[in-house]
């Protein structure tokens, strides 16, 4: 188990590592930087650097973790990447189904493949499915997510690169917003965040503000108008 510093989860599980860039939000990918660092450190799961790689030996790990927790699946990859065999994706879902005491958080930018495979997935309530939307150009991913049979659907609007007015939040259970962090990070504007927060609250959807980001995200913090926003989905996630 890898404890996570990501504010909206508790642990990470990476049966797949590596990815390729497909949209503007990928430009300064933190996972790519981390993968290259881990390869330099001799970590065996990263001998391929950031090239998409499946790890059979990682599949059963959540079944060994007895303490219930929120687990971010593939924080170092995208489960629905075209290089990941469909059979391996299904095996990951089988593990999540068996480990019903955990809540698994799956996040993708490849919403088209998610939608294509939806009918083949045995969705269980402990699997939270999300899509990343960094700007208005990629809002179509929300429609793909909304039309899946996932029990809990969430949006990760990070790194938020522009305003997202008039979001269609029908069927969405959770909204996360965050700015980009690290070298060459792009700025996040407060008015973008406030508008999304207000849209979520008006729709009675839990809102989570992850970070302002920047080169030093610890310094910029995650306070929005004098408070932190740590709301989570309220529905039951037990199978």
Residue pairs with C-beta under 8 A, 6 or more apart in sequence:
1 11
1 13
1 61
1 65
2 11
2 12
2 13
2 14
3 10
3 11
4 10
4 11
4 12
4 72
4 75
6 12
6 72
6 75
6 210
7 208
7 210
7 211
7 222
7 230
8 70
8 105
8 176
8 208
8 210
8 232
9 70
9 71
9 72
9 75
9 105
10 69
10 70
10 71
11 65
11 69
11 70
11 71
11 72
12 71
12 72
12 73
12 75
12 76
13 58
13 61
13 62
13 71
13 72
13 73
13 74
13 104
14 45
14 55
14 58
14 73
14 74
14 75
14 76
14 77
15 54
15 55
15 58
15 59
15 73
15 74
15 88
15 92
16 52
16 53
16 54
16 55
16 74
16 76
16 77
16 78
16 79
16 81
16 84
16 88
16 92
17 35
17 45
17 46
17 48
17 50
17 52
17 53
17 55
17 74
17 76
17 77
18 35
18 48
18 49
18 50
18 51
18 52
18 53
18 76
18 77
19 26
19 29
19 31
19 32
19 50
19 52
19 76
19 77
19 78
19 81
20 52
20 81
21 27
21 29
22 109
22 110
23 109
23 134
23 137
23 138
24 134
24 135
24 137
24 138
24 161
25 109
25 132
25 134
25 135
25 138
25 158
25 159
25 161
26 109
28 159
28 180
28 182
28 183
28 184
28 185
28 186
30 181
30 182
31 50
31 75
31 76
31 77
32 50
33 182
34 76
35 46
35 49
35 50
35 76
36 46
36 49
36 50
38 45
38 46
39 46
39 47
39 48
39 49
45 53
45 55
45 58
52 77
52 81
52 83
52 84
54 84
54 85
54 88
59 91
59 92
59 95
60 95
62 71
62 95
62 96
62 99
62 102
62 104
63 95
63 98
63 99
65 71
65 99
65 102
66 101
68 101
68 102
68 103
69 102
69 103
70 102
70 103
70 104
70 105
71 102
71 103
71 104
71 105
72 105
72 107
73 79
73 92
73 96
73 104
73 105
73 106
73 107
74 106
74 107
77 84
78 107
78 108
78 109
78 110
79 89
79 92
79 106
79 108
80 89
80 108
80 110
80 111
80 113
80 114
80 117
81 110
82 110
82 113
86 117
86 120
89 117
90 120
90 121
93 121
93 122
93 127
94 122
96 102
96 104
96 124
96 126
96 127
97 122
97 124
97 127
97 239
99 126
100 124
100 126
100 238
100 239
101 126
101 238
102 126
103 126
103 127
103 128
103 237
104 126
104 127
104 128
105 128
105 130
105 154
106 127
106 128
106 129
106 130
107 130
107 131
107 132
107 156
108 114
108 130
108 131
108 132
109 131
109 132
109 138
109 141
111 131
111 140
111 141
111 144
111 145
112 144
114 129
114 131
114 144
114 145
114 148
115 144
115 145
115 147
115 148
118 147
118 148
118 149
118 150
119 149
121 148
121 149
123 129
123 148
123 149
123 150
123 151
124 151
124 239
125 151
125 152
125 235
125 236
125 237
125 238
125 239
126 237
126 238
126 239
127 150
127 151
127 152
128 150
128 151
128 152
128 153
128 154
128 173
128 174
128 233
128 237
129 145
129 148
129 150
129 152
129 153
129 154
130 145
130 153
130 154
130 155
130 156
130 174
130 176
131 141
131 142
131 144
131 145
131 155
131 156
132 138
132 141
132 155
132 156
132 157
132 158
133 139
133 141
133 142
133 155
133 156
133 157
133 164
134 157
134 158
134 159
134 160
134 161
134 162
135 160
135 161
135 162
135 164
136 162
136 163
136 164
136 165
139 164
139 167
139 168
142 155
142 167
142 168
142 172
143 168
145 153
145 155
145 172
146 153
146 168
146 170
146 171
146 172
151 235
151 237
152 173
152 174
152 233
152 235
152 237
153 171
153 172
153 173
153 174
154 172
154 173
154 174
154 175
154 176
154 233
155 172
155 174
155 175
155 176
156 176
156 178
157 164
157 175
157 176
157 177
157 178
157 196
158 176
158 177
158 178
158 179
158 180
158 210
159 178
159 179
159 180
159 181
159 185
159 186
159 188
159 213
160 177
160 178
160 179
160 188
160 192
160 193
160 196
161 180
161 186
162 192
163 189
163 191
163 192
163 195
164 192
164 195
164 196
165 195
166 199
167 196
167 199
169 175
169 199
169 200
169 203
169 205
172 203
172 205
173 205
173 206
173 233
173 235
174 205
174 206
174 208
174 231
174 232
174 233
175 196
175 199
175 200
175 205
175 206
175 207
175 208
176 208
176 209
176 210
177 193
177 196
177 197
177 207
177 208
177 209
177 210
178 188
178 209
178 210
178 211
178 213
179 185
179 187
179 188
179 211
179 212
179 213
179 214
179 217
179 220
180 186
180 188
180 213
180 214
181 211
181 213
181 214
181 215
181 217
182 215
183 215
185 213
185 214
185 215
187 214
188 212
188 213
190 224
193 209
193 224
194 224
194 225
196 207
197 207
197 209
197 224
197 229
200 206
200 207
201 207
206 231
206 232
206 233
206 234
207 229
207 231
208 229
208 230
208 231
208 232
209 222
209 224
209 228
209 229
210 222
211 217
211 220
211 221
211 222
212 220
212 221
212 222
213 220
214 220
222 228
